[in-house]
Amino acid sequence: VPILASWAGAGLAAIFLGLSSEAWLAVVFAGVMWFSLTYGNVLWFPLMQEKVPAELLGRVSSVDWMFSLALNPVGAIIGGISATVVGIPLTIILGGAIAAAATGGVIAIPGVRKPDDIGRGTDHTEIAA
């Protein structure tokens, strides 16, 4: 959950970045956003190494990187089109809102908050509490 909270925090920081009217404030929110993204990634890689079986780690890591890198150009294209249509600040706000909402939605899935309980015969309705 700290990973997802960190990434959701990055989305919220992006919203405030888009709302910033002063340059110094935009710098602060950009710093918070990049710190949150980096912190989440620093937690993500050891978690993958811990949870993914050693014989599958190379494949899982490859798929993780493939989708991460393959979607970068898609985001750049969509961001460019959006910035042209609605403006840069609103594009940043919308991107942050989508990121925060998507990550918040993942946090709401039963079992995500307590991944160690999955597969132990635990009733998933109890995990959500």
Backbone as a chain_set.jsonl record, in Angstrom:
{"seq": "VPILASWAGAGLAAIFLGLSSEAWLAVVFAGVMWFSLTYGNVLWFPLMQEKVPAELLGRVSSVDWMFSLALNPVGAIIGGISATVVGIPLTIILGGAIAAAATGGVIAIPGVRKPDDIGRGTDHTEIAA", "coords": {"N": [[0.816, -1.208, 0.0], [2.026, 1.299, 0.666], [3.421, 1.839, -1.687], [1.4, 2.253, -3.619], [0.045, 4.363, -2.388], [2.016, 6.277, -2.505], [2.258, 6.632, -5.289], [-0.345, 7.531, -5.842], [-0.232, 9.879, -4.406], [1.582, 11.246, -5.989], [-0.005, 11.752, -8.206], [-1.891, 13.481, -7.059], [-0.175, 15.592, -6.387], [0.488, 16.39, -8.956], [-1.939, 17.446, -9.786], [-2.091, 19.739, -8.149], [0.177, 20.988, -9.117], [-0.655, 21.667, -11.7], [-2.562, 23.538, -10.978], [-1.085, 25.583, -9.916], [-0.177, 28.972, -9.625], [2.051, 30.422, -9.229], [5.54, 30.382, -9.917], [7.419, 29.351, -8.053], [5.818, 27.793, -6.428], [4.921, 25.889, -8.23], [7.328, 24.589, -8.691], [7.762, 23.418, -6.178], [5.563, 21.591, -6.023], [6.124, 20.039, -8.279], [8.506, 18.88, -7.424], [7.56, 17.368, -5.225], [5.901, 15.629, -6.603], [7.741, 14.201, -8.278], [9.39, 13.096, -6.305], [7.555, 11.421, -5.018], [6.889, 9.61, -7.088], [9.41, 8.45, -7.537], [9.95, 7.334, -5.012], [7.891, 5.411, -4.836], [8.721, 3.745, -6.955], [11.194, 2.886, -5.982], [10.355, 1.261, -3.926], [8.904, -0.606, -5.39], [10.599, -2.294, -7.002], [12.19, -4.001, -5.208], [10.003, -5.297, -4.037], [8.918, -6.761, -6.15], [11.045, -8.543, -6.544], [10.887, -9.94, -4.199], [8.318, -11.117, -4.179], [7.883, -12.422, -6.638], [8.49, -15.577, -8.058], [11.825, -16.86, -8.345], [12.495, -18.164, -10.759], [10.782, -16.988, -12.553], [11.252, -14.312, -12.482], [12.834, -12.843, -14.344], [11.227, -12.891, -16.653], [8.852, -11.673, -15.75], [9.823, -9.179, -14.962], [10.698, -8.262, -17.441], [8.267, -7.999, -18.841], [7.057, -6.061, -17.254], [8.801, -3.846, -17.656], [8.547, -3.656, -20.445], [5.859, -2.849, -20.877], [5.871, -0.488, -19.398], [7.781, 1.117, -20.739], [6.796, 1.019, -23.357], [4.393, 2.369, -23.201], [5.078, 4.997, -22.752], [5.501, 6.661, -25.151], [2.846, 6.722, -26.031], [1.554, 8.104, -23.97], [2.869, 10.562, -24.292], [1.944, 11.351, -26.799], [-0.861, 11.52, -26.378], [-0.844, 13.41, -24.305], [0.263, 15.613, -25.662], [-1.694, 16.151, -27.626], [-3.874, 16.689, -25.944], [-2.895, 18.944, -24.561], [-2.808, 20.76, -26.643], [-5.511, 20.99, -27.244], [-6.954, 21.585, -24.798], [-5.194, 23.03, -23.249], [-2.114, 23.459, -21.386], [-2.044, 23.604, -18.436], [-4.59, 22.449, -17.698], [-4.327, 19.954, -18.86], [-2.276, 18.837, -17.298], [-3.575, 18.8, -14.825], [-5.742, 17.05, -15.398], [-4.316, 14.718, -16.066], [-3.056, 14.185, -13.612], [-5.323, 13.776, -12.034], [-6.453, 11.496, -13.225], [-4.38, 9.644, -12.769], [-4.28, 9.622, -9.928], [-6.895, 8.761, -9.333], [-6.985, 6.249, -10.613], [-4.979, 4.846, -9.246], [-5.976, 5.039, -6.652], [-8.287, 3.548, -7.038], [-7.21, 1.004, -7.405], [-6.191, 0.544, -4.871], [-8.551, 0.12, -3.531], [-9.295, -2.46, -4.162], [-10.063, -5.632, -2.889], [-7.685, -7.41, -0.993], [-5.43, -6.179, -2.016], [-4.411, -4.424, -0.153], [-3.441, -6.122, 1.791], [-1.438, -8.147, 0.772], [-0.037, -10.44, 1.591], [-1.853, -12.113, 2.791], [-3.296, -13.386, 0.849], [-4.156, -16.423, -0.636], [-3.941, -17.991, 1.588], [-6.2, -19.166, 2.474], [-7.765, -17.223, 3.478], [-10.657, -15.324, 4.02], [-11.589, -13.077, 1.659], [-13.303, -10.972, 2.066], [-12.854, -10.177, 4.619], [-10.347, -9.087, 4.428], [-10.692, -6.655, 3.186], [-11.596, -5.034, 5.197]], "CA": [[0.0, 0.0, 0.0], [2.837, 2.518, 0.578], [3.752, 2.093, -3.091], [0.234, 2.836, -4.271], [-0.208, 5.675, -1.777], [3.032, 7.179, -3.05], [1.888, 6.963, -6.671], [-1.549, 8.367, -5.779], [0.252, 11.197, -3.972], [2.181, 11.906, -7.161], [-1.118, 12.262, -8.998], [-2.429, 14.67, -6.367], [0.801, 16.674, -6.542], [0.356, 16.879, -10.328], [-3.126, 18.309, -9.821], [-1.706, 21.029, -7.573], [1.129, 21.589, -10.06], [-1.454, 22.303, -12.751], [-3.298, 24.671, -10.41], [-0.138, 26.581, -9.393], [-0.088, 30.231, -10.369], [3.384, 30.966, -8.966], [6.599, 29.469, -10.358], [8.041, 28.662, -6.917], [4.871, 26.791, -5.972], [4.969, 24.821, -9.233], [8.576, 23.843, -8.435], [7.534, 22.606, -4.979], [4.679, 20.474, -6.359], [6.848, 19.154, -9.191], [9.425, 18.115, -6.584], [6.772, 16.386, -4.473], [5.446, 14.633, -7.572], [8.855, 13.335, -8.678], [9.796, 12.334, -5.129], [6.562, 10.368, -4.799], [7.074, 8.598, -8.128], [10.678, 7.752, -7.289], [9.785, 6.548, -3.789], [7.093, 4.249, -5.208], [9.544, 2.849, -7.765], [12.211, 2.293, -5.115], [9.68, 0.183, -3.206], [8.354, -1.582, -6.329], [11.57, -3.274, -7.497], [12.435, -5.078, -4.241], [8.773, -6.062, -3.828], [8.864, -7.742, -7.236], [12.048, -9.576, -6.291], [10.443, -10.73, -3.053], [7.058, -11.826, -4.411], [7.888, -13.202, -7.875], [9.438, -16.692, -7.977], [13.107, -16.576, -9.006], [12.525, -18.672, -12.135], [9.926, -16.142, -13.382], [11.563, -12.895, -12.264], [13.289, -12.233, -15.595], [10.084, -12.701, -17.551], [7.941, -10.685, -15.162], [10.495, -7.879, -15.045], [10.688, -7.859, -18.853], [6.913, -7.537, -19.18], [6.879, -4.801, -16.523], [9.541, -2.811, -18.381], [8.008, -3.509, -21.794], [4.666, -2.01, -20.847], [6.237, 0.841, -18.897], [8.453, 1.877, -21.788], [5.96, 1.089, -24.557], [3.3, 3.326, -23.013], [5.596, 6.373, -22.696], [5.145, 7.448, -26.335], [1.387, 6.892, -26.073], [1.272, 9.213, -23.063], [3.357, 11.807, -24.89], [1.025, 11.723, -27.887], [-2.133, 11.947, -25.776], [-0.575, 14.661, -23.598], [0.434, 16.685, -26.648], [-3.012, 16.461, -28.202], [-4.671, 17.315, -24.886], [-2.367, 20.29, -24.306], [-3.221, 21.601, -27.765], [-6.964, 21.188, -27.223], [-7.474, 22.203, -23.574], [-4.156, 23.823, -22.593], [-1.154, 22.714, -20.577], [-2.443, 23.405, -17.033], [-5.704, 21.499, -17.567], [-3.789, 18.636, -19.194], [-1.563, 18.354, -16.11], [-4.61, 18.515, -13.813], [-6.461, 15.834, -15.805], [-3.396, 13.591, -15.929], [-2.917, 13.901, -12.182], [-6.596, 13.235, -11.529], [-6.573, 10.122, -13.732], [-3.398, 8.824, -12.052], [-4.7, 9.469, -8.532], [-8.117, 7.953, -9.298], [-6.659, 4.864, -10.986], [-4.232, 4.241, -8.146], [-6.928, 4.907, -5.556], [-9.16, 2.425, -7.362], [-6.47, -0.241, -7.152], [-6.122, 0.386, -3.409], [-9.86, -0.337, -3.066], [-9.499, -3.872, -4.492], [-9.783, -6.507, -1.741], [-6.453, -8.173, -1.093], [-4.289, -5.35, -2.389], [-3.841, -3.816, 1.055], [-2.77, -7.169, 2.573], [-1.138, -9.192, -0.217], [0.486, -11.652, 2.223], [-2.966, -12.952, 3.227], [-3.884, -14.059, -0.307], [-3.72, -17.797, -0.81], [-3.855, -18.671, 2.869], [-7.533, -19.556, 2.889], [-8.378, -16.073, 4.126], [-11.846, -14.787, 3.391], [-11.21, -11.764, 1.15], [-14.17, -9.919, 2.585], [-12.23, -9.702, 5.844], [-9.154, -8.319, 4.069], [-11.102, -5.3, 2.833], [-11.929, -4.253, 6.395]], "C": [[0.858, 1.271, 0.0], [3.219, 2.861, -0.852], [2.599, 2.813, -3.766], [-0.105, 4.205, -3.7], [0.785, 6.706, -2.316], [2.673, 7.605, -4.468], [0.611, 7.791, -6.727], [-1.177, 9.781, -5.343], [0.903, 11.961, -5.106], [1.089, 12.482, -8.061], [-1.735, 13.504, -8.376], [-1.477, 15.854, -6.495], [0.74, 17.255, -7.954], [-0.865, 17.787, -10.471], [-2.77, 19.698, -9.294], [-0.664, 21.744, -8.43], [0.372, 22.321, -11.16], [-2.228, 23.515, -12.268], [-2.396, 25.814, -9.95], [-0.086, 27.814, -10.279], [1.268, 30.907, -10.179], [4.441, 29.934, -9.339], [7.194, 28.688, -9.184], [7.14, 27.557, -6.384], [4.842, 25.601, -6.939], [6.215, 23.961, -9.029], [8.406, 22.922, -7.225], [6.674, 21.39, -5.322], [5.326, 19.514, -7.354], [7.838, 18.292, -8.414], [8.716, 17.035, -5.792], [6.32, 15.263, -5.404], [6.579, 13.668, -7.928], [9.391, 12.529, -7.498], [8.853, 11.158, -4.914], [6.685, 9.25, -5.829], [8.331, 7.772, -7.868], [10.574, 6.857, -6.069], [8.981, 5.28, -4.087], [7.898, 3.248, -6.022], [10.623, 2.169, -6.937], [11.609, 1.15, -4.304], [9.23, -0.944, -4.148], [9.36, -2.676, -6.689], [11.918, -4.336, -6.459], [11.19, -5.918, -3.958], [8.622, -7.129, -4.915], [9.851, -8.881, -6.979], [11.636, -10.487, -5.141], [9.258, -11.625, -3.395], [7.06, -12.722, -5.646], [8.896, -14.348, -7.722], [10.676, -16.429, -8.834], [13.112, -17.018, -10.464], [11.659, -17.837, -13.088], [10.31, -14.662, -13.335], [12.018, -12.192, -13.542], [12.136, -11.938, -16.533], [9.148, -11.613, -17.035], [8.551, -9.286, -15.255], [10.502, -7.359, -16.487], [9.328, -7.318, -19.269], [6.631, -6.198, -18.505], [7.559, -3.656, -17.273], [8.963, -2.573, -19.776], [6.793, -2.59, -21.797], [4.984, -0.601, -20.359], [6.848, 1.691, -19.997], [7.585, 2.032, -23.035], [4.856, 2.132, -24.419], [3.784, 4.771, -22.913], [5.257, 7.181, -23.947], [3.641, 7.691, -26.457], [0.983, 8.059, -25.174], [1.716, 10.552, -23.624], [2.432, 12.287, -26.005], [-0.291, 12.249, -27.32], [-1.953, 13.277, -25.039], [-0.418, 15.832, -24.546], [-0.874, 17.116, -27.269], [-3.866, 17.194, -27.174], [-4.204, 18.739, -24.614], [-2.765, 21.258, -25.418], [-4.701, 21.953, -27.671], [-7.421, 21.968, -25.995], [-6.447, 23.052, -22.828], [-3.299, 22.976, -21.662], [-1.608, 22.541, -19.129], [-3.56, 22.375, -16.86], [-5.252, 20.079, -17.917], [-3.07, 18.03, -17.996], [-2.567, 17.977, -15.016], [-5.335, 17.212, -14.144], [-5.573, 14.594, -15.67], [-3.204, 13.193, -14.478], [-4.168, 13.28, -11.602], [-6.789, 11.785, -11.983], [-5.624, 9.2, -12.973], [-3.831, 8.58, -10.609], [-5.937, 8.582, -8.428], [-7.826, 6.491, -9.626], [-5.931, 4.165, -9.844], [-5.132, 4.059, -6.928], [-7.89, 3.755, -5.784], [-8.492, 1.089, -7.115], [-6.385, -0.501, -5.647], [-7.437, -0.179, -2.868], [-10.123, -1.817, -3.356], [-9.153, -4.73, -3.278], [-8.514, -7.326, -1.986], [-5.234, -7.343, -1.435], [-3.613, -4.772, -1.147], [-3.096, -4.828, 1.923], [-2.409, -8.335, 1.653], [-0.614, -10.486, 0.4], [-0.616, -12.598, 2.652], [-3.596, -13.744, 2.082], [-3.297, -15.464, -0.416], [-3.579, -18.57, 0.488], [-5.216, -19.094, 3.385], [-8.262, -18.429, 3.603], [-9.601, -15.639, 3.336], [-11.542, -13.351, 2.957], [-12.116, -10.642, 1.6], [-13.591, -9.358, 3.874], [-11.023, -8.83, 5.544], [-9.53, -6.867, 3.798], [-11.386, -4.437, 4.046], [-10.726, -3.562, 6.971]], "O": [[0.454, 2.255, -0.619], [3.332, 4.037, -1.2], [2.786, 3.848, -4.405], [-0.496, 5.108, -4.44], [0.43, 7.861, -2.552], [2.766, 8.782, -4.814], [0.491, 8.671, -7.579], [-1.732, 10.76, -5.842], [0.792, 13.185, -5.181], [1.243, 13.572, -8.612], [-2.062, 14.463, -9.076], [-1.915, 16.988, -6.689], [0.917, 18.459, -8.142], [-0.823, 18.78, -11.196], [-3.104, 20.709, -9.912], [-0.628, 22.974, -8.463], [0.709, 23.451, -11.511], [-2.522, 24.42, -13.049], [-2.886, 26.897, -9.628], [0.032, 27.724, -11.501], [1.595, 31.857, -10.891], [4.255, 28.741, -9.1], [7.446, 27.49, -9.307], [7.62, 26.514, -5.942], [4.75, 24.449, -6.513], [6.16, 22.74, -9.179], [8.857, 21.776, -7.247], [7.022, 20.269, -4.95], [5.102, 18.306, -7.281], [7.993, 17.107, -8.709], [9.207, 15.911, -5.693], [6.354, 14.089, -5.035], [6.394, 12.452, -7.882], [9.807, 11.384, -7.68], [9.293, 10.038, -4.658], [6.597, 8.073, -5.481], [8.311, 6.545, -7.97], [11.065, 5.728, -6.09], [9.35, 4.195, -3.64], [7.781, 2.04, -5.814], [10.935, 1.001, -7.165], [12.295, 0.166, -4.027], [9.183, -2.106, -3.743], [9.014, -3.858, -6.684], [11.939, -5.514, -6.815], [11.297, -7.11, -3.672], [8.243, -8.264, -4.629], [9.519, -10.049, -7.177], [11.993, -11.665, -5.113], [9.199, -12.77, -2.948], [6.306, -13.694, -5.695], [10.031, -14.12, -7.303], [10.581, -15.847, -9.915], [13.67, -16.328, -11.317], [11.789, -17.967, -14.306], [9.748, -13.853, -14.073], [11.621, -11.054, -13.79], [12.071, -10.867, -17.136], [8.71, -10.744, -17.79], [7.86, -8.325, -15.592], [10.332, -6.163, -16.723], [9.24, -6.305, -19.963], [6.038, -5.306, -19.111], [6.947, -2.612, -17.497], [8.895, -1.435, -20.239], [6.701, -1.669, -22.609], [4.42, 0.372, -20.861], [6.477, 2.852, -20.17], [7.636, 3.068, -23.697], [4.431, 2.718, -25.415], [2.966, 5.689, -22.982], [4.763, 8.301, -23.818], [3.215, 8.744, -26.932], [0.171, 8.899, -25.563], [1.03, 11.561, -23.457], [2.171, 13.483, -26.137], [-0.776, 13.301, -27.737], [-2.801, 14.164, -25.134], [-0.909, 16.926, -24.269], [-1.135, 18.309, -27.423], [-4.505, 18.197, -27.49], [-5.025, 19.642, -24.454], [-3.026, 22.434, -25.162], [-5.1, 23.076, -27.98], [-8.195, 22.917, -26.125], [-6.802, 23.73, -21.864], [-3.716, 21.909, -21.21], [-1.564, 21.42, -18.622], [-3.485, 21.523, -15.975], [-5.741, 19.111, -17.334], [-3.233, 16.845, -17.707], [-2.414, 16.947, -14.359], [-5.521, 16.366, -13.27], [-6.03, 13.546, -15.215], [-3.19, 12.007, -14.15], [-4.094, 12.369, -10.778], [-7.241, 10.946, -11.204], [-6.01, 8.101, -12.576], [-3.758, 7.451, -10.123], [-6.022, 7.742, -7.532], [-8.367, 5.593, -8.981], [-6.237, 3.018, -9.517], [-5.057, 3.036, -6.248], [-8.269, 3.06, -4.84], [-9.138, 0.143, -6.664], [-6.496, -1.645, -5.207], [-7.438, -0.88, -1.856], [-11.091, -2.374, -2.839], [-8.077, -4.58, -2.699], [-8.315, -7.866, -3.074], [-4.108, -7.765, -1.168], [-2.39, -4.646, -1.1], [-2.222, -4.451, 2.704], [-3.015, -9.403, 1.748], [-0.738, -11.542, -0.22], [-0.352, -13.782, 2.863], [-4.354, -14.682, 2.328], [-2.087, -15.655, -0.301], [-3.128, -19.715, 0.469], [-5.384, -19.352, 4.577], [-9.273, -18.665, 4.263], [-9.566, -15.597, 2.106], [-11.265, -12.498, 3.801], [-11.736, -9.473, 1.525], [-13.811, -8.19, 4.193], [-10.704, -7.928, 6.318], [-8.779, -5.954, 4.14], [-11.413, -3.212, 3.93], [-10.838, -2.866, 7.98]]}, "num_chains": 1, "name": "protein.A"}
